[in-house]
Amino acid sequence: MKFSLVFLLCSYVAGECMPPHIHSTQFDDEYDCLTVGYSESLIKIEEIGREEINLYSMYIKFGCYPTETAEPTEEKQET
């Protein structure tokens, strides 16, 4: 099983969140997913900047969700 990292950028002032953003990497376990979620959230907050964060009371929510991966199947060859 793999894990998908999903971010929501929200504003208390607007009372809503932007559509979810799914990280391009799938993770082998929750630990790796969470560590990337925290570090990417910090990068995004710093990118947005103090003024915008404070003006719009912005925050980031994220979660790591199990993703079912299809197992390769063996094809039977007809003889």
TAMORA-V326756 format. One record per pair of residues at least 4 apart in sequence whose C-alpha atoms are under 8 Angstrom apart, sorted by the first residue. I is the first residue (numbers start at 1). J is the second residue. D is the distance in whole Angstrom. If there is no record, write none. Layout:
i = {I,I}
j = {J,J}
d = {D,D}
This chain:
i = {1,1,1,1,1,1,2,2,2,2,2,2,2,2,3,3,3,3,3,3,3,3,3,3,4,4,4,4,4,4,4,4,4,4,5,5,5,5,5,5,5,5,5,5,5,6,6,6,6,6,6,6,6,7,7,7,7,7,7,7,7,7,8,8,8,8,8,8,8,8,9,9,9,9,9,9,9,9,10,10,10,10,10,10,10,10,11,11,11,11,11,11,11,12,12,12,12,13,13,13,14,26,27,27,28,28,29,30,30,31,32,33,33,34,34,34,35,36,37,37,37,38,39,40,41,41,42,43,44,45,45,45,45,45,46,48,48,49,50,51,52,52,52,53,53,53,54}
j = {28,29,66,67,68,69,26,27,28,29,66,67,68,69,26,27,28,29,30,33,64,65,66,67,22,23,25,26,27,33,64,65,66,67,22,23,25,26,33,34,37,62,63,64,65,20,21,22,23,62,63,64,65,20,21,22,23,37,60,61,62,63,17,18,19,20,21,60,61,62,17,18,19,20,58,59,60,61,15,16,17,18,58,59,60,61,15,16,17,56,57,58,59,16,56,57,58,56,57,58,56,33,32,33,32,33,33,34,64,35,36,37,64,38,63,64,39,40,41,62,63,42,43,44,45,60,46,47,48,49,50,53,59,60,50,52,53,53,54,55,56,57,58,57,58,59,58}
d = {7,8,7,6,6,6,6,5,5,7,6,5,7,7,6,5,6,6,7,7,6,5,5,5,7,7,7,5,7,7,5,5,6,6,6,5,8,7,6,8,7,7,6,5,7,6,6,5,6,5,6,6,8,6,5,6,8,8,7,6,4,7,6,6,7,5,7,6,5,6,6,6,8,8,7,6,5,7,8,6,4,6,6,5,6,8,6,6,6,6,5,4,6,7,7,5,6,5,6,8,7,8,6,6,7,8,6,6,7,6,6,6,6,6,8,7,6,6,6,7,8,6,6,6,6,7,6,6,6,6,8,7,8,8,7,6,7,6,6,6,6,8,8,5,5,7,7}
